[in-house]
Amino acid sequence: MESTMTAHAAELDEPLHAWSAWAAKHRSKVAEARRAYDFA
């Protein structure tokens, strides 16, 4: 079976890659903020 990305999905490709890169870059800061929130 072969599949292709729909136009709607293709629209999200770049923003989702950017979000993923941001999340990877700031992973430790996000984890730190979560811990601070959870223990507040």
mmCIF file of the C-alpha atoms, coordinates in Angstrom:
data_MODEL
# 
_entry.id   MODEL 
# 
loop_
_atom_site.group_PDB 
_atom_site.id 
_atom_site.type_symbol 
_atom_site.label_atom_id 
_atom_site.label_alt_id 
_atom_site.label_comp_id 
_atom_site.label_asym_id 
_atom_site.label_entity_id 
_atom_site.label_seq_id 
_atom_site.pdbx_PDB_ins_code 
_atom_site.Cartn_x 
_atom_site.Cartn_y 
_atom_site.Cartn_z 
_atom_site.occupancy 
_atom_site.B_iso_or_equiv 
_atom_site.pdbx_formal_charge 
_atom_site.auth_seq_id 
_atom_site.auth_comp_id 
_atom_site.auth_asym_id 
_atom_site.auth_atom_id 
_atom_site.pdbx_PDB_model_num 
ATOM 1  C CA . MET A 1 1  ? 0.000  0.000  0.000  1.00 0.00 ? 1  MET A CA 1 
ATOM 2  C CA . GLU A 1 2  ? 1.290  3.433  -0.848 1.00 0.00 ? 2  GLU A CA 1 
ATOM 3  C CA . SER A 1 3  ? 0.137  6.586  0.862  1.00 0.00 ? 3  SER A CA 1 
ATOM 4  C CA . THR A 1 4  ? 0.766  10.270 0.499  1.00 0.00 ? 4  THR A CA 1 
ATOM 5  C CA . MET A 1 5  ? 0.345  13.201 2.813  1.00 0.00 ? 5  MET A CA 1 
ATOM 6  C CA . THR A 1 6  ? -2.848 15.194 2.374  1.00 0.00 ? 6  THR A CA 1 
ATOM 7  C CA . ALA A 1 7  ? -2.676 18.931 1.759  1.00 0.00 ? 7  ALA A CA 1 
ATOM 8  C CA . HIS A 1 8  ? -3.928 19.553 5.298  1.00 0.00 ? 8  HIS A CA 1 
ATOM 9  C CA . ALA A 1 9  ? -1.208 17.371 6.785  1.00 0.00 ? 9  ALA A CA 1 
ATOM 10 C CA . ALA A 1 10 ? 1.444  18.957 4.576  1.00 0.00 ? 10 ALA A CA 1 
ATOM 11 C CA . GLU A 1 11 ? 0.462  22.365 5.968  1.00 0.00 ? 11 GLU A CA 1 
ATOM 12 C CA . LEU A 1 12 ? 1.371  21.153 9.458  1.00 0.00 ? 12 LEU A CA 1 
ATOM 13 C CA . ASP A 1 13 ? 4.670  19.533 8.519  1.00 0.00 ? 13 ASP A CA 1 
ATOM 14 C CA . GLU A 1 14 ? 6.914  22.590 8.965  1.00 0.00 ? 14 GLU A CA 1 
ATOM 15 C CA . PRO A 1 15 ? 5.301  23.943 12.167 1.00 0.00 ? 15 PRO A CA 1 
ATOM 16 C CA . LEU A 1 16 ? 5.360  20.496 13.800 1.00 0.00 ? 16 LEU A CA 1 
ATOM 17 C CA . HIS A 1 17 ? 9.024  20.024 12.936 1.00 0.00 ? 17 HIS A CA 1 
ATOM 18 C CA . ALA A 1 18 ? 9.783  23.468 14.386 1.00 0.00 ? 18 ALA A CA 1 
ATOM 19 C CA . TRP A 1 19 ? 7.852  22.655 17.569 1.00 0.00 ? 19 TRP A CA 1 
ATOM 20 C CA . SER A 1 20 ? 9.640  19.329 17.888 1.00 0.00 ? 20 SER A CA 1 
ATOM 21 C CA . ALA A 1 21 ? 13.046 21.001 17.499 1.00 0.00 ? 21 ALA A CA 1 
ATOM 22 C CA . TRP A 1 22 ? 12.106 23.625 20.122 1.00 0.00 ? 22 TRP A CA 1 
ATOM 23 C CA . ALA A 1 23 ? 10.955 20.914 22.540 1.00 0.00 ? 23 ALA A CA 1 
ATOM 24 C CA . ALA A 1 24 ? 14.188 18.957 22.095 1.00 0.00 ? 24 ALA A CA 1 
ATOM 25 C CA . LYS A 1 25 ? 16.291 22.084 22.600 1.00 0.00 ? 25 LYS A CA 1 
ATOM 26 C CA . HIS A 1 26 ? 14.445 23.106 25.781 1.00 0.00 ? 26 HIS A CA 1 
ATOM 27 C CA . ARG A 1 27 ? 13.747 19.635 27.200 1.00 0.00 ? 27 ARG A CA 1 
ATOM 28 C CA . SER A 1 28 ? 15.610 20.212 30.466 1.00 0.00 ? 28 SER A CA 1 
ATOM 29 C CA . LYS A 1 29 ? 14.000 23.615 31.088 1.00 0.00 ? 29 LYS A CA 1 
ATOM 30 C CA . VAL A 1 30 ? 10.542 22.156 30.463 1.00 0.00 ? 30 VAL A CA 1 
ATOM 31 C CA . ALA A 1 31 ? 11.248 19.286 32.867 1.00 0.00 ? 31 ALA A CA 1 
ATOM 32 C CA . GLU A 1 32 ? 12.502 21.732 35.496 1.00 0.00 ? 32 GLU A CA 1 
ATOM 33 C CA . ALA A 1 33 ? 9.367  23.869 35.131 1.00 0.00 ? 33 ALA A CA 1 
ATOM 34 C CA . ARG A 1 34 ? 7.158  20.790 35.449 1.00 0.00 ? 34 ARG A CA 1 
ATOM 35 C CA . ARG A 1 35 ? 8.911  19.723 38.655 1.00 0.00 ? 35 ARG A CA 1 
ATOM 36 C CA . ALA A 1 36 ? 8.577  23.213 40.107 1.00 0.00 ? 36 ALA A CA 1 
ATOM 37 C CA . TYR A 1 37 ? 4.875  23.268 39.241 1.00 0.00 ? 37 TYR A CA 1 
ATOM 38 C CA . ASP A 1 38 ? 4.212  19.778 40.591 1.00 0.00 ? 38 ASP A CA 1 
ATOM 39 C CA . PHE A 1 39 ? 5.880  20.518 43.931 1.00 0.00 ? 39 PHE A CA 1 
ATOM 40 C CA . ALA A 1 40 ? 4.452  24.030 44.389 1.00 0.00 ? 40 ALA A CA 1 
# 
